[in-house]
Amino acid sequence: MFYFSFVLNVFAQTNTIKAKITNETGAPIANASIQIKDKTVGTTSDENGSYQINANPGDILEFSSIGYKIASTAVGNADEINMTLIAEI
């Protein structure tokens, strides 16, 4: 008797997301943290509020910066996720 074993590798499509983080007035937020929820993958925004991160469609991005409320959003099939952070009161 022969046994055949098949290994199926399913690769999730990774999106390269390029976008910008701003405050309520539209000013860029530098050095904001962008983290993929429940993973150790993340990045920070540059002086223009721009960031780039690779994420899978099922991932959730979490955005944070000192003095602002944490925000999150699902990646889906997006390649651009701009985020406006709201100041903490």
Sequence and secondary structure as in RCSB ss.txt:
>XXXX:A:sequence
MFYFSFVLNVFAQTNTIKAKITNETGAPIANASIQIKDKTVGTTSDENGSYQINANPGDILEFSSIGYKIASTAV
GNADEINMTLIAEI
>XXXX:A:secstr
              EEEEEEEE TTS B TT EEEETTSS EEE  TTSEEEEEE TT EEEEE TTB  EEEE 
TT S   EE  B  
